[in-house]
Amino acid sequence: MTTTIHENIAEDIINSTKEIFSTMIPMELKEEDSFYQEENMISTDIMALVSFTGEHSGIVAIFCSKSIAIKITSNMLGIESTEFDQDTKDAIGELTNMIAGSLKNRVLDKFGAMQLSVPIVIVGADLTISSSSRESHAVKISPSLTCNSQNSWLMTPFSSNGQNFNIGLIVKKND
């Protein structure tokens, strides 16, 4: 599986993420320069994924710590959340879904029409996820959730009050 690189996609990710936060989650965000992560080793507490298919296939993901996930949940729901619970999982899944939906609209000209999956939120230790595709493509998740992929993720880091999270995108053109 070969990844596809598109110009200005990082700007679309930044604009989509900031749009969702400005309308749904009252938190000030700062973005950093996006980068491609080869031979990824992504360590995180939480990974929320929305896949897409169409002319292109891929995944939009959030990679974050439990502490920023709780902060996002508190701001999103307007409650003082102090524990990582089902509300937190639901909020991070919905955030990923909203960012993927906004990004889908922004990249229509670049990627063509696409359908989005429901969000999947992965939290835990010693988990392994394997793809059933013809090509070997395994994702291994261990104590601090480590994602091993044979593809390059475009990672866009964000921070709010000293806490960080990443929005990741992996995409390929279908044959």
C-alpha positions as CSV (number, residue, x, y, z in Angstrom):
1,M,0.0,0.0,0.0
2,T,1.6,3.3,-1.1
3,T,0.6,6.5,0.5
4,T,-0.5,9.5,-1.5
5,I,0.9,13.0,-0.7
6,H,-1.3,16.0,-1.5
7,E,-0.3,19.6,-1.4
8,N,-2.0,21.8,1.3
9,I,-3.6,18.8,3.1
10,A,-1.9,19.9,6.3
11,E,-3.7,23.3,6.0
12,D,-7.0,21.5,5.5
13,I,-6.4,19.4,8.7
14,I,-5.5,22.5,10.6
15,N,-8.6,24.4,9.4
16,S,-10.9,21.5,10.0
17,T,-9.6,20.9,13.5
18,K,-9.8,24.6,14.4
19,E,-13.3,24.9,12.9
20,I,-14.6,22.1,15.1
21,F,-12.9,23.4,18.2
22,S,-14.1,27.0,17.6
23,T,-17.7,25.9,17.2
24,M,-18.0,22.9,19.5
25,I,-15.2,22.9,22.1
26,P,-14.1,26.2,23.7
27,M,-10.4,25.6,23.9
28,E,-7.7,27.7,22.4
29,L,-5.5,25.6,20.0
30,K,-2.0,26.2,18.7
31,E,-0.8,24.1,15.8
32,E,2.7,23.1,15.0
33,D,4.3,22.2,11.6
34,S,3.0,18.9,10.2
35,F,5.4,16.1,9.3
36,Y,5.3,12.7,7.8
37,Q,6.2,9.9,10.1
38,E,7.9,7.1,8.3
39,E,8.0,3.6,9.7
40,N,5.7,4.9,12.4
41,M,6.0,4.2,16.0
42,I,3.2,6.3,17.5
43,S,2.9,6.1,21.2
44,T,-0.3,7.4,22.8
45,D,-2.9,6.6,25.5
46,I,-5.9,6.9,23.1
47,M,-6.3,6.5,19.4
48,A,-9.6,7.3,17.8
49,L,-10.0,6.5,14.1
50,V,-12.4,7.2,11.3
51,S,-11.7,5.4,8.0
52,F,-12.9,6.6,4.6
53,T,-13.3,4.9,1.2
54,G,-14.0,6.1,-2.3
55,E,-11.5,7.2,-4.9
56,H,-9.0,7.2,-2.1
57,S,-9.0,5.2,1.1
58,G,-7.5,6.1,4.4
59,I,-7.8,7.0,8.1
60,V,-8.2,10.2,10.0
61,A,-7.1,9.7,13.6
62,I,-6.6,11.5,16.9
63,F,-3.7,10.4,19.1
64,C,-3.9,11.9,22.6
65,S,-3.2,11.3,26.3
66,K,-5.9,10.6,28.8
67,S,-5.4,14.0,30.4
68,I,-6.1,16.0,27.3
69,A,-9.0,13.7,26.4
70,I,-10.6,14.5,29.8
71,K,-10.0,18.2,29.2
72,I,-11.6,18.0,25.7
73,T,-14.5,16.1,27.1
74,S,-15.1,18.7,29.9
75,N,-15.1,21.6,27.5
76,M,-17.1,19.7,24.9
77,L,-19.9,18.6,27.3
78,G,-19.7,21.7,29.6
79,I,-19.1,19.5,32.7
80,E,-16.2,19.1,35.0
81,S,-14.9,15.7,34.0
82,T,-12.1,14.3,36.2
83,E,-12.0,10.6,35.2
84,F,-11.5,8.8,32.0
85,D,-14.8,7.1,31.4
86,Q,-17.3,6.2,28.7
87,D,-18.2,9.9,28.2
88,T,-14.6,10.6,27.4
89,K,-14.4,7.7,24.9
90,D,-17.6,8.9,23.3
91,A,-16.4,12.5,23.1
92,I,-13.1,11.7,21.6
93,G,-14.8,9.4,19.0
94,E,-17.3,12.1,18.2
95,L,-14.5,14.7,17.9
96,T,-12.7,12.5,15.4
97,N,-15.9,12.0,13.5
98,M,-16.5,15.8,13.3
99,I,-13.0,16.5,12.2
100,A,-13.1,13.8,9.6
101,G,-16.5,15.1,8.3
102,S,-15.1,18.7,8.0
103,L,-12.0,17.4,6.3
104,K,-14.0,15.3,3.9
105,N,-15.8,18.5,2.7
106,R,-12.5,20.4,2.4
107,V,-10.7,17.7,0.3
108,L,-13.5,16.7,-2.0
109,D,-11.7,18.2,-5.0
110,K,-8.4,16.4,-4.1
111,F,-9.8,13.0,-3.0
112,G,-13.2,12.8,-4.7
113,A,-16.4,11.6,-3.0
114,M,-15.9,9.4,0.0
115,Q,-17.8,7.6,2.7
116,L,-16.8,7.7,6.3
117,S,-16.9,4.9,8.8
118,V,-18.2,5.2,12.4
119,P,-15.5,6.2,14.8
120,I,-13.5,3.6,16.7
121,V,-11.8,4.5,20.0
122,I,-9.0,2.3,21.2
123,V,-7.7,2.6,24.8
124,G,-5.7,0.1,26.7
125,A,-2.6,-2.0,27.0
126,D,-1.3,-5.0,25.1
127,L,-3.8,-4.8,22.3
128,T,-3.0,-5.9,18.7
129,I,-5.0,-5.0,15.6
130,S,-4.2,-6.6,12.3
131,S,-5.6,-5.6,8.9
132,S,-7.1,-8.3,6.7
133,S,-5.9,-6.7,3.5
134,R,-3.8,-8.7,1.0
135,E,-0.7,-6.7,2.0
136,S,0.9,-7.1,5.3
137,H,-0.3,-4.2,7.4
138,A,-0.4,-4.7,11.1
139,V,-1.0,-2.2,13.9
140,K,0.3,-3.2,17.3
141,I,-0.8,-1.6,20.4
142,S,1.1,-2.0,23.6
143,P,1.1,-0.5,27.1
144,S,1.3,3.1,25.8
145,L,-0.6,2.3,22.6
146,T,2.0,1.9,19.9
147,C,0.9,2.0,16.2
148,N,3.2,0.2,13.8
149,S,2.3,0.8,10.2
150,Q,4.0,0.3,6.9
151,N,2.7,3.6,5.6
152,S,3.5,7.2,6.3
153,W,1.1,9.2,8.5
154,L,0.8,12.9,8.0
155,M,0.9,14.1,11.7
156,T,-0.3,17.5,12.6
157,P,0.4,18.4,16.3
158,F,-1.8,20.7,18.3
159,S,-1.5,22.0,21.9
160,S,-3.8,23.7,24.4
161,N,-2.5,25.0,27.7
162,G,0.6,22.9,27.6
163,Q,-1.2,19.6,26.6
164,N,-0.7,18.1,23.2
165,F,-2.5,15.9,20.7
166,N,-2.0,14.9,17.1
167,I,-4.3,14.6,14.2
168,G,-3.0,11.9,11.8
169,L,-4.0,11.2,8.2
170,I,-3.0,8.3,6.1
171,V,-4.3,8.0,2.6
172,K,-3.8,6.1,-0.6
173,K,-5.4,6.3,-4.1
174,N,-7.4,3.2,-4.9
175,D,-6.4,1.3,-8.0
